[in-house]
Amino acid sequence: MKCLIVDYMYDNIEELLLAAGLEPDYQPTIARDGIMNIIHNYEGLIIRSKTRVDEALVTQAKQLKFVGRAGAGIDNLDEEALNRRNIKILNAPEGNRNALGEHCMGLLLGLLNNIVKSDREVRSGVWDREGNRGYELSGKTIALVGYGYMGTAFAEKLRGFGCEVLVFDKYKTDCTDDFVRQTSMGEIYERADIFSLHIPLTKETRGLVDFNYINKFRKKIFLINTARGEIVSLAGLCQAIESGKVIGAGLDVLENEKISNLTSSEQKMFEYLVNSNKTILTPHVAGWSYESYEKINNVLIDKIKREINGIQ
């Protein structure tokens, strides 16, 4: 079984595929046109985020048995087109969940304690203790929307901080344990101090968190987004920061992450976030640690091996 890899992967990808009984073809620099021209030769395809696996590509993939997504999100895959052809979708959220959970903690503690803001000020010769007075995490209510691999990873990191964790996940009914309590969005709007997103990008969630959504929270909140940028309307977020409803926002993802190619309105919002002392921005690296880079390979190839050997 031949497997085409079209993105850069950790160095052991070919070794792992060979050990699993596959013939790897590692072409991390290949462009979409090149993939379209040769995909008919392969039973397997491994991607990260640069390649859109859509109807046009799948139509050319006459022998394709599986698509492996080296990471968690599968919003760049046309699930309907793949399912219609019985092409298995495999991803590896187990590989980067720990990295994402730790990154969420970094964003949250950075916001609560003005770490980035005060660092910039001290480097500029400003010693402002009162202006950088922080908030303690202990005693706060943290609301997680989405409680899959990423939401649970963040919850695990919050243990020991003396906070309350509420969860809303419309597709699960068994999230409550000795630390986390599943609840309604109504209670989250009423009680949350901190709001963190851990849901996939879908037609339903695109643009979900706009100003009207944020304004439903009774309290002023801190907002964390390490999921997908398109879930949060930056126009709405900027408005919420300006109004004081959002005290601070930690964003690992943006609505448009091609920041060298923003529209004029996107550029205006981006500049607002960049110049605000209430934001921490990171370049979609929450799950992108040195360790996760390798772990994703191991998880994904193990799933591929089980799939081709018919192991549940």
HELIX and SHEET records of a PDB file:
HELIX    1   1 ILE A   13  ALA A   19  1                                   7    
HELIX    2   2 ARG A   32  ILE A   38  1                                   7    
HELIX    3   3 ILE A   39  ASN A   41  5                                   3    
HELIX    4   4 GLU A   55  GLN A   60  1                                   6    
HELIX    5   5 GLU A   79  ARG A   84  1                                   6    
HELIX    6   6 PRO A   93  LEU A  112  1                                  20    
HELIX    7   7 ILE A  115  ARG A  123  1                                   9    
HELIX    8   8 GLU A  130  ASN A  132  5                                   3    
HELIX    9   9 TYR A  149  LEU A  158  1                                  10    
HELIX   10  10 MET A  185  ARG A  191  1                                   7    
HELIX   11  11 PHE A  211  ILE A  214  1                                   4    
HELIX   12  12 GLY A  229  ILE A  231  5                                   3    
HELIX   13  13 LEU A  234  SER A  243  1                                  10    
HELIX   14  14 SER A  264  ASN A  275  1                                  12    
HELIX   15  15 TYR A  290  ILE A  308  1                                  19    
SHEET    1   A 5 GLU A  23  TYR A  26  0                                        
SHEET    2   A 5 LYS A   2  ILE A   5  1                                        
SHEET    3   A 5 GLY A  44  ILE A  47  1                                        
SHEET    4   A 5 PHE A  66  ARG A  69  1                                        
SHEET    5   A 5 LYS A  88  ASN A  91  1                                        
SHEET    1   B 7 VAL A 180  GLN A 182  0                                        
SHEET    2   B 7 GLU A 164  PHE A 168  1                                        
SHEET    3   B 7 THR A 141  VAL A 145  1                                        
SHEET    4   B 7 ILE A 194  LEU A 197  1                                        
SHEET    5   B 7 ILE A 221  ASN A 225  1                                        
SHEET    6   B 7 VAL A 246  LEU A 251  1                                        
SHEET    7   B 7 THR A 279  LEU A 281  1                                        
END                                                                             
